[in-house]
Amino acid sequence: MGMSFINWVGFVMLVLALLFNEAFLGITAWYELHIGAILAGVVWLVVGAALSMWPSPRDQRA
């Protein structure tokens, strides 16, 4: 079971989300953020998780 390009993109998105969290949320408080930034962050995490778990066409499990 290998990782395809799509899986790597999702993994990189999740790592970047962790780095963005430390960079931006570490210096600002939650109540100072706009609802748009929070929604964008949630969408980013959902897309990253979905791509990292995307099934590979090379996976032959039944």
Secondary structure, DSSP 8 states (H G I E B T S, - for coil): ----HHHHHHHHHHHHHHHHIIIIITTS-GGGS-HHHHHHHHHHHHHHHHHHT---TT----
